């Protein structure tokens, strides 16, 4: 059967199977590369989430009234001891 080479009637099947095999190998490599990228991004997201939590905690601590008062004390500013009041302006004055 193969004394004269590969019969031409099998060539379409052989070429098809070769193409499918190459596609399968390429698809597997692409999937593995994508999985590695996803794992890398997951680690990066976890790091960024931790940084965000730390920064948010620092911001919440720094924005407390006592912290703000302590930070502006060197500028000569101090907290008011009297409560705020509403100024009422009649319509004909403005």
C-alpha positions in Angstrom: 0.0 0.0 0.0 2.8 2.5 0.9 5.4 1.1 -1.7 4.9 4.1 -3.9 4.4 6.7 -1.1 1.3 7.9 0.7 -1.7 7.5 -1.5 -3.3 10.8 -2.5 -6.7 9.7 -1.3 -5.5 9.9 2.4 -3.9 13.4 2.0 -7.1 15.5 2.8 -7.6 13.5 6.0 -4.0 13.7 7.0 -3.9 17.5 6.4 -7.1 17.9 8.3 -5.9 15.9 11.3 -2.6 17.9 11.2 -4.4 21.2 11.2 -6.7 20.1 14.0 -3.7 18.9 16.0 -1.8 22.2 15.5 -4.9 24.2 16.4 -5.4 22.1 19.6 -1.7 22.6 20.6 -1.9 26.4 20.0 -5.2 26.7 21.9 -3.7 24.8 24.9 -0.7 27.2 24.9 -2.9 30.2 24.7 -5.1 29.0 27.5 -2.1 28.3 29.8 -0.7 31.8 29.0 -4.1 33.3 29.8 -4.3 31.4 33.1 -0.8 32.7 34.1 -1.9 36.3 33.3 -5.0 35.9 35.4 -3.1 34.5 38.4 -0.6 37.4 38.1 -3.4 40.0 38.0 -5.1 38.3 41.0 -2.0 38.8 43.1 -1.7 42.4 41.9 -5.4 43.1 42.8 -4.9 41.6 46.3 -1.9 43.9 46.8 -3.8 47.0 45.6 -6.8 46.1 47.8 -4.5 45.9 50.8 -2.9 49.3 49.9 -6.4 50.8 49.5 -7.5 49.5 52.9 -4.4 50.9 54.6 -4.7 54.3 52.9 -8.4 54.5 53.7 -7.7 53.7 57.3 -5.0 56.4 57.5 -7.3 58.9 55.8 -10.1 58.2 58.3 -7.7 58.6 61.2 -6.3 61.9 59.8 -9.8 63.4 59.2 -11.0 63.0 62.8 -11.8 66.3 64.5 -9.1 65.9 67.1 -6.4 65.1 64.5 -7.4 68.1 62.4 -7.3 70.4 65.5 -3.9 69.1 66.5 -2.5 69.6 62.9 -3.8 73.2 62.6 -2.7 74.3 66.1 0.8 75.4 64.8 -1.0 77.7 62.3 -2.7 79.5 65.2 -6.2 78.1 64.5 -8.3 76.7 67.3 -11.7 75.1 67.7 -14.6 77.4 68.3 -16.3 76.9 71.7 -19.5 78.6 70.6 -22.0 76.8 68.4 -22.7 78.1 64.9 -25.7 80.3 64.3 -27.8 81.1 61.3 -27.7 84.5 59.7 -31.1 85.6 58.4 -31.0 88.2 55.6 -34.2 89.7 54.4 -35.0 89.6 50.7 -34.6 93.4 50.2 -31.1 93.5 51.5 -29.4 91.5 48.8 
